[in-house]
C-alpha cells in the first residue's frame, strides 16, 4: 500500500515530540553565565567549568503549548513573512513583476546573439552574478532573514526561465548561506567569535577569503549543474507539481496588458521624492559599515537624485515600470539601512509594507482594494508563518526541559584525549550538532567560543582554527535544520515541502560538510597569516 510522505507540519511536530522525549532521557543541567563586552556589545557567555546538574523538567503536555510559545518567540519573523506576503500581493496585482520578468527575459535573449556569451550560457552568467551578490551579502553583513523577501521575486523568475522553485531559493537563500559560511566580515558570527577568543577583529581574513572563493565555486557549480538538468527536463524536479502554484499565478499574457501611467502614480512619485529630499537634508552623510571597515559618504542624497531620474523615466514608460522602480529602491534602502543604520526585521518589514502601499496607490487602487489585496497576500502566505511558529516550539521544549546546556556539556567532553586534527574535526562536528539545536550564530558563539578557545590552548591548536570550525559548523547546516525560522520561512514562501527540500539538499549538504572539513586541515598543518 502506498504511503504518503508526511506533511511539513507533521514532520516538524514529530521533532517537537522527539525533543520532549529527550527531556525525560537526558539529565537536566546548566552553566553559570556572565556578561562580557564583545566589540562594543554586551554578550552573555558561559563560565568555564561551571556546569552542574539540576533537576530536569520532563515535557509532556507542554508540546502543545510550545506552539503558542514558539509563535511568541518567533513573532518578528512571523510578522515579517505576513507583511512581505501582503506587500508583494499588492504589487503582484499590478502585474509589474510579470512585466519585469518578461522584460528581463527579452534582454537575455538579446545577449545570446553574442557568440562568447552564448557559448558560456547567458542563464549561467545571470544565475552566477545573482548568487555572487547574495553570497557577498551573506559574507559581509550576515544576510539571512532578508532573503525571505527575495524568494517571492526569484522563484517566479526562475520558473519563467525554465527552472523550478528550488533554483529560485538557491540563487538567493542558499547563495547567502554559502557566503554566511565563508563569513569574511560577518560581525554577527566571526566578529563575536573572534572577540570572545581575544583575537584581533577579522584577523585571518586572507585564508577565509580563499575558503569563501572555494565554497562559492563548488556551491555555484552544484546549483548550475542542477539548474541545467531541470531546464532540460522540468518534470525531473522534485517540486514540479508543487510549482503549479507559481505557474498558475504567473501566466500573464503580455500582449493583452495595457501600459499606461495614472495620475496617482505621479502623486506617489512626488510624495516619495519630497520625503527623500527631507531625509537627505537631515542625514546628508551616512556611515556604511562592512566588517571592521567604515565609509562615510553622501549616500542618501545620491539615492534621492537617482530615484528622481529613474522614477521620472519609468513613469514616462508605464506605471508597471515605476512600480518595479519602487521595488529597486526598496532593495537599495534595505542595503543602506542594514549597513548604515543597523536595520533589522522590523525596519525591513516596514520598508516593504510602505512599498506595497505605494504600489497600490500608484496603480490607482482604492484604500479598500489595497486592504483586500494585503489580506489576501497575508492569507496566502499564512501557512509559511505558522510553520515558523511550530518550528520555534522545538527550542522552547529543549529550553524548558533544561537539557540544552546538558547537550552542550556532554558533546564538549567528547573532545578529550584526541590529537590536534581530530580535536578540530570534533569541534567542527560539535558546532554542526549544536547548530541544529541553536541556529542563531551569535547565540552559539557566545555559548561555545569561551570554552572552545580555551580548550584549543590546551591541545596546542590556534584559536583561529577553532573560530574556523565554528564558522563552518554555524554556516552550512543553517540550510537544512528544521529549527531555523529563516529556512522554514523561505520554504513556506516558496511552497516547497520540507521533506522534498531535505531530499534535494541532502547530497549537497554532505559535499559542503566534507568541504568544510578539508578546509580545516590547513589551519592545523600549515603556517597561515593570522593563525
Secondary structure, 3 states (H helix, E strand, C coil): CCCCCCCHHHHHHHHHHHHHHHHHHCCCEECCEEEEEECCEEEEEECCCCCEECCCCCCCCHHHHHHHHHHHHCHHHHHHHHHHHHHHHHHHHCCHHHHHHHHHHHHHHHHCCCHHHHHHCHHHHHHHHHHHHHHHHHHHHCCCCCHHHHHHHHHHHHHHCCCCHHHHHHHHHHHHHHHHHHCCCCHHHHHHHHHHCCCCCCCCHHHHHHHHHHHHHHHHHHHHHHHHHHHHCHHHCCCCCCCHHHHHHCCCCHHHCCCCCCHHHHHHHHHHHHHHHHHHHHCCCEEEEECCEEEEECHHHHHHHHHHHHHHHHHHHCHHHHHHHHHHHHHHHHHHHHHHHCCCHHHHHHHHHHHHHHHHHHCCCCHHHHHHHHHHHHHHCHHHHHHHHHHHHHHHHHHHCCCHHHHHHHHHHCCCCCCHHHHHHHHHHHHHHHHHHCCCHHHHHHHHHHHHHHHHHHHCCCHHHHHHHHHHHHHHHHHCCCCCHHHHHHHHHHCCCHHHHHHHHHHHHHHHHHHHHHHHHHHHHCCCCCC
